[in-house]
Amino acid sequence: MALTALKVKNAKPGRYVDGRGLCLFVKESGSRSWVLRMQHNGRRRDYGLGSALDVTLTEARDAAAALRRQVRAGIDPVAERRKSRKVVPSFETAARECYEALKDGWKNQNYRNWISSMENHVFPLIGRKPVDQVDSTHVVEVLTPIWLEIPVTARKILQRIGAVLDFAHIRGWREEEAALRSVRKGLPRQTDKVEHFKAMPYAEIPAFMKELALASPTTGRDALRFTILNAVRSSETRKAVWTEIDLDRAVWTIPAERMKAKETHVVPLSKAAVSILRRRWKLRTNDDGLVFSNNGEKPISDMTMTKLLRDAGIKGATVHGFRSAFTDWAAEKTDFPKEVADKALAHKLSNQVEAAYRRTDFFDKRRELMAVWAEFLDHA
């Protein structure tokens, strides 16, 4: 006989059938729960419907009817329940897990570039988005600013995003594999020309530096001014730590592992550069953390400095391009030898014989050059 609310309330330990597989189970402890017993794909399955203290007889019958409809439609209720409980990570979390899973099969340089390209160009835009919600539209959004500016890197990033989404599919975080074929259709055609970083004309930089100096100080503005003053790569600034800097001697020693040429680079700091560092020293969270960071542990992204250019209405020019502008200025406006400017940029001599004999790093001359450069930048 079908159960009634009164029977459910007063039932002794045992199993009671309501009909069509719906049962009430009562334990010796007095706890009672609903279970629906059905055949699914040739197997008998029990589906828990909750405690009878929380789920009424009417609610249990409704839930049982809903489950029967799912099974008739070919849906596995257990799988659906697991899916609803599944925690989907953010794109950044999925990317870092993918990186850890794959990096042992790569060369050192490859895996450093892999994660740094994500940190610089991808995570700031879609890093917090659940990985199952990232689609081709979001990928186009990531690639649009860099597709023509750094085409080789942009194509690699497209491949890396695809790898992360495929990894997420394998881990059960995405229902389907990545479909990024349409991404290129939303982007302009790339040429096979050699990549060149677009530079702001050096004559326009002093006015821009004045604009940065007059605006309220931020970590990003400090980092960009410091980068321009020292004609260094943005990554060298972003990952600078206090232990590399000697404020009393006005020297910044960048270790070889952080340099493109894998050689230690000693930078003579101008008074303007030291001034920025002394102000940031007062804001530090510890004595050996990152210089340009909000917490001393996580570096600002490359996009932070690029955004300052875009916010100022400067189209096309890149942060890296300031190194090119420095080269042009040194050649056209100073009498310093080209070798001194090249050494200031930490360029490696292409002629190995010449490099073997030229052991000086022109430090004193570079200190003079960087002081003149800082003076030029201060006169808008």
ZIRALIN-V855706 format. One record per pair of residues at least 6 apart in sequence whose C-alpha atoms are under 8 Angstrom apart, sorted by the first residue. I is the first residue (numbers start at 0). J is the second residue. Records with the same first field share a line. If there is no record, write none. Layout:
I: J ; J
//
This chain:
0: 16 ; 17 ; 18
1: 16 ; 17 ; 18
2: 15 ; 16 ; 17 ; 56
3: 56
4: 55 ; 56
7: 23 ; 51 ; 56
10: 25
11: 25 ; 29
12: 24 ; 25 ; 26 ; 27 ; 29
13: 24 ; 25 ; 26
14: 22 ; 23 ; 24 ; 25
15: 22 ; 23 ; 24
16: 22 ; 23
17: 23
20: 35 ; 36 ; 37
21: 33 ; 34 ; 35 ; 36 ; 60 ; 63
22: 33 ; 34 ; 35 ; 36
23: 31 ; 32 ; 33 ; 34 ; 51
24: 31 ; 32 ; 33 ; 34
25: 31 ; 32
30: 50
31: 50 ; 51 ; 52
32: 47 ; 48 ; 49 ; 50 ; 51 ; 52
33: 47 ; 48 ; 49 ; 50 ; 51 ; 59
34: 45 ; 46 ; 47 ; 48 ; 49
35: 45 ; 46 ; 47 ; 48 ; 63
36: 43 ; 44 ; 45 ; 46
37: 43 ; 44 ; 45
38: 44
39: 70 ; 75
46: 77
48: 54 ; 59 ; 62 ; 63
66: 76
69: 75 ; 76
70: 76
85: 172
86: 172
87: 129 ; 130 ; 131 ; 172
88: 129 ; 130 ; 172
89: 126 ; 127 ; 128 ; 129 ; 130
90: 122 ; 125 ; 126 ; 127 ; 128 ; 129 ; 130 ; 133
91: 122 ; 125 ; 126 ; 127
92: 126
93: 130 ; 163 ; 166 ; 167
94: 163
95: 114
97: 162 ; 163 ; 166
98: 110 ; 113 ; 114
102: 110
113: 159
116: 152 ; 156
117: 156
118: 300 ; 301
119: 300 ; 301 ; 302
120: 141 ; 300 ; 301 ; 302
121: 141
123: 300 ; 302
124: 141
125: 133 ; 137 ; 141
130: 164 ; 167 ; 172 ; 173
131: 167 ; 172 ; 173 ; 174
134: 179
135: 178 ; 179 ; 181 ; 182
136: 182
138: 157 ; 160 ; 182
139: 182 ; 183 ; 185 ; 186
142: 153 ; 157
143: 186
145: 153
146: 153 ; 154 ; 186 ; 187 ; 189
147: 187 ; 189
148: 194 ; 195 ; 196 ; 197 ; 315
149: 194 ; 195 ; 196
150: 189 ; 194
151: 194
161: 177 ; 179
164: 173 ; 176 ; 177
165: 176 ; 177
167: 173
168: 174 ; 175 ; 176 ; 177
196: 316 ; 317 ; 319 ; 320
197: 315 ; 316 ; 317 ; 320
198: 315 ; 316 ; 317 ; 318 ; 319 ; 320 ; 321 ; 323 ; 324
199: 316 ; 317 ; 320 ; 321 ; 324
200: 324
201: 321 ; 324 ; 325 ; 327 ; 328
204: 376
205: 375 ; 376 ; 377 ; 378 ; 379
206: 376 ; 378 ; 379
208: 224 ; 376 ; 377
209: 377 ; 379
211: 220 ; 224
212: 220
218: 291 ; 292 ; 293 ; 299
219: 291 ; 299 ; 303 ; 304 ; 307
220: 304 ; 307
221: 275 ; 291
222: 236 ; 237 ; 291 ; 304
223: 233 ; 304 ; 318
225: 236 ; 272 ; 275
226: 232 ; 233 ; 236
227: 321 ; 322
228: 269 ; 271 ; 272 ; 369 ; 372 ; 373 ; 376
229: 266 ; 268 ; 272 ; 369
230: 321 ; 322 ; 325 ; 343 ; 344
231: 322 ; 344
232: 319 ; 322
233: 301 ; 318 ; 319
234: 301
235: 253 ; 257 ; 258
236: 291
237: 289 ; 290 ; 291 ; 292 ; 298 ; 299 ; 300 ; 301
238: 289 ; 290 ; 291 ; 298
239: 253 ; 289 ; 290 ; 291
240: 287 ; 288 ; 289 ; 290
241: 286 ; 287 ; 288 ; 289 ; 290
242: 286 ; 287 ; 288
243: 251 ; 252 ; 253 ; 254
244: 250 ; 251 ; 252
245: 251
246: 273 ; 276 ; 277
249: 267 ; 268 ; 269 ; 273
250: 265 ; 266 ; 267 ; 268
251: 265 ; 266 ; 267 ; 268
252: 263 ; 264 ; 265 ; 266
253: 263 ; 264 ; 265 ; 266
254: 262 ; 263 ; 264
255: 261 ; 262 ; 263 ; 264
256: 262 ; 263
258: 264
260: 345 ; 346 ; 347
264: 345
266: 343
267: 362 ; 365 ; 366 ; 369
268: 366 ; 369
269: 366 ; 369 ; 370 ; 373
270: 370
271: 373
276: 290
279: 290 ; 291
280: 290
283: 290 ; 294 ; 295
284: 294 ; 295
285: 295
288: 295 ; 296
289: 295 ; 296 ; 297 ; 298
291: 298 ; 299
292: 298 ; 299
293: 299
304: 318
305: 317 ; 318
308: 314 ; 316 ; 317
322: 344
326: 340 ; 341
329: 335 ; 337 ; 340
330: 337
335: 368
339: 361 ; 364 ; 365
340: 365 ; 368
341: 347
342: 360 ; 361 ; 365
343: 365
348: 354
//
